[in-house]
Amino acid sequence: MAKFRLLLCSLLVFFMVLSSVSGQGSAKVPAMFIFGDSLIDNGNNNNLPSFAKANYFPYGIDFDGGPTGRFSNGYTMVDEIAELLGLPLIPSFSQASGEQMLHGVNYASAAAGILDATGGNFMSRIPFDQQISNFQTTLDQITANLGADDVARAIGQCIFFVGMGSNDYLNNYLMPNFPTRNQYNGQQFADLLVTQYSQQLTKIYNLGARKFVIAGLGLMGCIPSILAQNPAGRCSDEVNQLVAPFNANVKTMINQLSTNLPGSKFTYVDIDSMFEDVLTNSRSYGLTVTNRGCCGIGRNRGQITCLPYQTPCPNREQYSWRNRCLPPRLDERHPRTSAFDDPDMVVEEEDKLVPVSSRMPEAPDA
């Protein structure tokens, strides 16, 4: 049985970046800054009064550091991407300090959304707007140490990975205690989300970012938490159709931003197509269980998330879902095509973030 290394979304990023930058040797980009939700959170919620946490066993069961706040048994997709870019594992904003920040910072927070209200059912979380504010804090700290000119040049060469939107559906629009479903139809809600998303990405651009990797949403109607609500235990076409306008809008948004923001480069990660491929051809990836999570409680192991010290499935490499919401992993044998075979993703040494002193101001807790 092949060893699984990646979440579904990570391979899609590989399609865009890895063929040109995954060689051996020094890092091919100065740093990577990460914004998102539980798919890529690596500990920012640990010290928050939140129900959206993963700093307990069995999370981290296959990770050398044990439970860290990653909603995974091992690496998340951005861990994998960092490694293949020649970067160390990117620290969470809540823990990043000193020279660690020169390789990038992860601001992702489980239950976070494009809308500030999203995820309120989990109590505390760090919405996208606050994640951007946290990046501003990091940028101020790095600039104080390295100087504005050097930082501005290097930041423009960094990768900014953004994966937002799933919670705006799962923990907002689809929740009965949120008003949005009564206020907007599916297209109107997608329009609302992407209008704000565009403004948020433009704000990151105005802070110096130029190279963006934007992840779309997958087949959310097929995740265990949705399967558990379907009497037939099948994917919900209604949910998949609900999310489709968001992905369509994001693609249009990327084209518009690429035109309107000079020097920017936006690449879309087509997660939806890869979800469909993996779930349709699961056995070719060695996946034998596709209708329930490896860890969780209730029908399809999708009604309650993985609880502390719950025993996970022993054959984790055969499960397409880690828990009630987190998406499939992919076989490392899946072809990694060169959809982002772009020398502009590789930077020269003089454009990297290089410390001028041995210590920088510490970042505050998220």
C-alpha positions as CSV (number, residue, x, y, z in Angstrom):
1,M,0.0,0.0,0.0
2,A,1.4,3.4,-1.0
3,K,2.2,5.8,1.7
4,F,-0.1,8.9,1.7
5,R,1.5,12.2,2.3
6,L,-0.8,14.9,1.3
7,L,-4.3,16.3,1.7
8,L,-6.2,16.7,-1.5
9,C,-5.6,20.5,-1.7
10,S,-1.9,20.2,-1.5
11,L,-1.6,18.3,-4.7
12,L,-3.5,21.0,-6.5
13,V,-1.0,23.5,-5.3
14,F,1.8,21.2,-6.5
15,F,0.2,21.4,-10.0
16,M,0.9,25.1,-9.8
17,V,4.2,25.5,-8.1
18,L,6.3,22.4,-7.5
19,S,7.5,21.4,-10.9
20,S,9.7,24.6,-11.0
21,V,10.6,24.9,-7.4
22,S,10.8,21.5,-5.8
23,G,14.4,20.7,-6.5
24,Q,17.0,20.0,-3.9
25,G,19.0,22.8,-2.3
26,S,18.2,26.1,-0.8
27,A,14.8,27.6,-0.5
28,K,13.3,28.8,-3.8
29,V,11.2,31.5,-2.3
30,P,12.1,33.8,0.7
31,A,9.0,32.8,2.7
32,M,5.4,31.7,2.7
33,F,2.6,33.4,4.5
34,I,-0.5,31.4,5.0
35,F,-4.1,32.4,5.6
36,G,-7.0,29.9,6.1
37,D,-9.0,27.7,8.3
38,S,-8.7,24.2,9.9
39,L,-7.4,22.7,6.8
40,I,-4.1,24.5,7.4
41,D,-4.3,25.8,11.0
42,N,-1.2,24.6,12.9
43,G,-1.9,25.9,16.4
44,N,-3.3,29.4,16.3
45,N,-6.4,28.3,18.2
46,N,-4.6,26.5,20.9
47,N,-4.8,29.3,23.5
48,L,-8.2,30.6,22.5
49,P,-11.4,29.9,24.3
50,S,-12.6,27.9,21.3
51,F,-14.2,24.5,20.6
52,A,-12.2,24.4,17.3
53,K,-9.0,23.0,18.6
54,A,-6.8,20.0,17.7
55,N,-4.0,20.2,20.3
56,Y,-4.8,16.8,21.7
57,F,-4.3,13.1,20.8
58,P,-5.1,11.5,18.4
59,Y,-4.4,14.6,16.3
60,G,-0.7,14.5,15.5
61,I,-0.5,10.7,16.0
62,D,1.8,10.5,13.0
63,F,3.6,13.8,13.5
64,D,7.0,13.9,15.1
65,G,6.0,16.7,17.4
66,G,2.7,15.0,18.5
67,P,-0.4,17.1,18.8
68,T,0.4,20.7,17.8
69,G,-3.0,22.1,16.8
70,R,-2.9,20.7,13.3
71,F,-6.2,19.1,12.4
72,S,-4.3,16.2,11.0
73,N,-2.7,12.9,11.9
74,G,0.5,14.3,10.4
75,Y,1.5,17.1,8.0
76,T,-1.0,19.5,6.6
77,M,-0.8,20.5,3.0
78,V,1.1,23.7,3.7
79,D,3.7,21.7,5.7
80,E,4.2,19.6,2.6
81,I,4.4,22.6,0.4
82,A,7.0,24.3,2.7
83,E,9.2,21.2,2.6
84,L,9.1,21.0,-1.1
85,L,9.9,24.7,-1.4
86,G,13.0,24.1,0.7
87,L,11.5,26.0,3.6
88,P,11.3,24.8,7.2
89,L,7.8,24.1,8.7
90,I,6.1,27.5,8.9
91,P,5.4,28.6,12.5
92,S,2.0,29.7,13.7
93,F,1.5,33.3,14.4
94,S,0.8,32.5,18.0
95,Q,4.3,31.0,18.4
96,A,6.4,32.7,15.7
97,S,9.2,34.9,17.0
98,G,12.6,36.2,16.0
99,E,14.2,34.8,12.9
100,Q,11.5,32.1,12.6
101,M,9.3,34.8,10.9
102,L,11.8,35.3,8.1
103,H,10.6,32.0,6.6
104,G,7.0,33.0,6.8
105,V,4.1,32.8,9.3
106,N,0.9,30.7,9.4
107,Y,-2.2,32.8,10.4
108,A,-4.8,30.2,9.7
109,S,-7.5,29.5,12.3
110,A,-10.0,26.7,12.5
111,A,-13.6,27.9,12.1
112,A,-12.4,31.1,10.5
113,G,-14.2,32.6,7.5
114,I,-14.2,35.5,5.0
115,L,-17.1,36.9,7.1
116,D,-16.3,37.9,10.7
117,A,-19.5,36.3,12.0
118,T,-18.6,32.9,10.5
119,G,-17.7,30.2,13.0
120,G,-19.3,31.9,16.0
121,N,-20.8,28.6,17.0
122,F,-17.2,27.6,18.0
123,M,-16.7,30.7,20.1
124,S,-13.3,32.2,19.5
125,R,-11.5,32.0,16.1
126,I,-9.5,34.4,14.0
127,P,-11.4,35.6,11.0
128,F,-9.7,36.5,7.8
129,D,-9.7,40.2,8.5
130,Q,-7.9,39.6,11.8
131,Q,-5.5,37.3,10.1
132,I,-4.6,40.1,7.8
133,S,-4.1,42.4,10.7
134,N,-1.8,39.8,12.3
135,F,0.2,39.8,9.1
136,Q,0.5,43.6,9.4
137,T,2.0,43.0,12.9
138,T,4.5,40.5,11.5
139,L,5.4,42.9,8.7
140,D,6.0,45.7,11.1
141,Q,8.3,43.6,13.2
142,I,10.3,42.3,10.3
143,T,10.6,45.9,8.8
144,A,11.8,47.2,12.2
145,N,14.7,44.7,12.0
146,L,15.5,44.6,8.3
147,G,14.5,48.0,6.9
148,A,11.6,48.9,4.7
149,D,13.3,48.7,1.3
150,D,14.7,45.2,1.8
151,V,11.5,43.9,3.2
152,A,9.4,45.4,0.5
153,R,11.5,43.8,-2.2
154,A,11.5,40.4,-0.5
155,I,7.8,40.3,0.4
156,G,7.0,40.8,-3.3
157,Q,8.8,37.5,-3.9
158,C,7.1,35.5,-1.2
159,I,4.2,33.1,-1.7
160,F,0.9,34.0,-0.1
161,F,-1.3,31.0,0.2
162,V,-5.0,31.7,1.0
163,G,-7.7,29.1,1.5
164,M,-10.9,30.6,2.8
165,G,-14.6,30.1,2.3
166,S,-15.5,26.6,3.5
167,N,-16.6,27.8,7.0
168,D,-18.7,30.5,5.5
169,Y,-20.9,27.7,4.2
170,L,-20.4,25.0,6.9
171,N,-20.4,27.2,9.9
172,N,-22.6,30.1,8.7
173,Y,-24.9,29.7,5.7
174,L,-25.8,26.0,6.4
175,M,-26.3,26.5,10.1
176,P,-29.9,26.9,11.2
177,N,-29.0,29.5,13.9
178,F,-27.4,31.9,11.3
179,P,-29.7,34.4,9.4
180,T,-27.8,34.4,6.1
181,R,-29.8,31.6,4.5
182,N,-32.9,33.6,4.9
183,Q,-31.3,36.8,3.7
184,Y,-29.5,35.5,0.5
185,N,-30.0,32.8,-2.1
186,G,-26.9,30.8,-3.1
187,Q,-25.7,33.2,-5.9
188,Q,-26.3,36.2,-3.7
189,F,-24.3,34.7,-0.9
190,A,-21.4,33.8,-3.2
191,D,-21.5,37.4,-4.5
192,L,-21.3,38.7,-0.9
193,L,-18.4,36.5,0.0
194,V,-16.3,37.1,-3.1
195,T,-16.9,40.9,-3.0
196,Q,-15.4,40.9,0.5
197,Y,-12.7,38.4,-0.4
198,S,-11.5,40.6,-3.2
199,Q,-11.2,43.6,-0.8
200,Q,-9.3,41.4,1.6
201,L,-6.8,40.1,-1.0
202,T,-6.4,43.7,-2.3
203,K,-5.4,44.7,1.3
204,I,-2.8,42.0,1.4
205,Y,-1.5,43.2,-2.0
206,N,-1.3,46.8,-0.6
207,L,0.9,45.4,2.2
208,G,3.4,44.2,-0.4
209,A,2.2,40.7,-1.5
210,R,2.4,39.9,-5.2
211,K,2.4,36.1,-5.6
212,F,-0.9,34.6,-4.5
213,V,-2.1,31.0,-4.5
214,I,-5.8,30.9,-4.0
215,A,-7.5,27.6,-3.1
216,G,-11.1,27.0,-4.2
217,L,-13.6,24.9,-2.4
218,G,-14.0,21.2,-2.9
219,L,-17.1,18.9,-3.1
220,M,-18.4,20.0,0.3
221,G,-21.5,17.9,-0.2
222,C,-19.4,14.8,0.1
223,I,-17.7,15.4,3.5
224,P,-18.7,13.1,6.3
225,S,-20.5,15.8,8.3
226,I,-22.8,16.4,5.3
227,L,-23.1,12.6,4.5
228,A,-24.3,12.1,8.1
229,Q,-27.3,14.4,7.4
230,N,-28.3,12.6,4.2
231,P,-30.7,9.7,4.8
232,A,-29.2,7.8,1.9
233,G,-25.6,8.5,3.1
234,R,-24.8,10.0,-0.3
235,C,-23.1,13.2,-1.4
236,S,-25.5,16.2,-1.2
237,D,-26.0,17.6,-4.7
238,E,-27.7,20.6,-3.1
239,V,-24.6,21.5,-1.1
240,N,-22.3,21.0,-4.0
241,Q,-24.5,23.2,-6.2
242,L,-24.6,25.8,-3.4
243,V,-20.8,26.1,-3.4
244,A,-20.3,26.1,-7.1
245,P,-21.1,29.8,-7.6
246,F,-18.4,30.7,-5.1
247,N,-15.7,28.9,-7.1
248,A,-17.0,30.5,-10.3
249,N,-16.9,33.9,-8.7
250,V,-13.4,33.4,-7.3
251,K,-12.1,32.5,-10.8
252,T,-13.6,35.7,-12.1
253,M,-12.2,37.7,-9.2
254,I,-8.7,36.3,-9.8
255,N,-8.8,37.4,-13.4
256,Q,-10.0,40.9,-12.4
257,L,-7.4,41.3,-9.7
258,S,-4.6,40.1,-12.0
259,T,-5.6,42.9,-14.4
260,N,-6.2,45.6,-11.8
261,L,-3.3,45.0,-9.4
262,P,0.0,45.8,-11.2
263,G,2.7,43.2,-10.8
264,S,0.4,40.6,-9.1
265,K,0.3,36.9,-10.0
266,F,-2.8,35.0,-8.9
267,T,-3.1,31.2,-9.4
268,Y,-6.3,29.3,-8.7
269,V,-6.3,25.9,-7.0
270,D,-9.1,23.8,-8.6
271,I,-9.8,21.7,-5.5
272,D,-13.3,20.8,-6.8
273,S,-12.0,18.9,-9.8
274,M,-9.4,17.0,-7.7
275,F,-12.0,16.0,-5.1
276,E,-14.1,14.5,-7.8
277,D,-11.1,12.6,-9.3
278,V,-10.0,11.2,-5.9
279,L,-13.5,10.2,-4.8
280,T,-14.4,8.8,-8.2
281,N,-11.2,6.8,-8.6
282,S,-10.5,6.2,-5.0
283,R,-9.2,2.6,-5.4
284,S,-6.5,3.8,-7.8
285,Y,-5.2,5.8,-4.9
286,G,-5.4,2.9,-2.5
287,L,-8.4,4.4,-0.7
288,T,-10.9,1.8,0.5
289,V,-13.1,3.9,2.9
290,T,-14.6,7.0,1.3
291,N,-17.9,7.5,3.2
292,R,-16.7,8.2,6.7
293,G,-14.0,9.8,8.7
294,C,-11.0,8.0,10.2
295,C,-11.8,9.7,13.5
296,G,-15.2,11.0,14.7
297,I,-18.4,10.1,16.3
298,G,-21.9,9.2,15.0
299,R,-23.1,8.3,11.5
300,N,-20.3,8.3,9.0
301,R,-18.1,9.4,11.9
302,G,-19.3,12.8,10.9
303,Q,-21.7,14.1,13.5
304,I,-19.1,15.0,16.2
305,T,-15.4,15.7,15.6
306,C,-12.6,13.6,16.9
307,L,-12.6,13.8,20.7
308,P,-9.6,13.8,23.0
309,Y,-7.9,10.4,23.2
310,Q,-10.5,8.8,20.9
311,T,-9.0,5.8,19.1
312,P,-8.6,6.5,15.4
313,C,-8.8,4.0,12.6
314,P,-5.7,1.8,12.5
315,N,-5.5,1.8,8.7
316,R,-5.3,5.6,8.2
317,E,-3.8,5.4,4.8
318,Q,-6.9,3.8,3.4
319,Y,-9.3,6.5,4.5
320,S,-10.1,9.4,2.3
321,W,-11.3,11.6,5.2
322,R,-9.4,12.3,8.4
323,N,-12.4,13.4,10.3
324,R,-15.9,14.9,9.9
325,C,-14.9,17.8,7.7
326,L,-11.3,17.6,6.6
327,P,-10.7,16.5,3.0
328,P,-9.0,13.6,1.3
329,R,-5.4,12.9,1.2
330,L,-3.7,12.0,-2.0
331,D,-1.3,9.3,-3.1
332,E,2.2,10.7,-3.7
333,R,2.1,8.8,-7.1
334,H,-0.5,11.1,-8.5
335,P,0.9,13.1,-11.4
336,R,2.3,16.5,-10.6
337,T,1.9,18.5,-13.8
338,S,3.5,21.8,-14.5
339,A,0.4,24.1,-14.5
340,F,2.6,26.7,-12.6
341,D,5.9,26.0,-14.3
342,D,6.9,29.6,-13.8
343,P,10.5,30.8,-13.2
344,D,9.0,33.9,-11.5
345,M,8.2,31.7,-8.5
346,V,12.0,31.2,-7.9
347,V,13.9,34.1,-6.4
348,E,17.6,35.0,-6.2
349,E,19.5,35.1,-2.9
350,E,19.5,38.9,-2.7
351,D,15.7,39.0,-2.6
352,K,15.4,36.7,0.4
353,L,14.7,37.9,3.9
354,V,18.1,37.9,5.7
355,P,18.4,38.9,9.3
356,V,20.8,41.8,10.2
357,S,20.8,40.9,13.9
358,S,20.4,37.7,15.7
359,R,17.1,38.4,17.3
360,M,13.9,40.2,16.4
361,P,11.0,41.4,18.5
362,E,8.7,38.5,19.6
363,A,5.2,38.3,18.1
364,P,2.3,38.5,20.6
365,D,0.0,35.6,21.0
366,A,-2.9,35.4,18.5
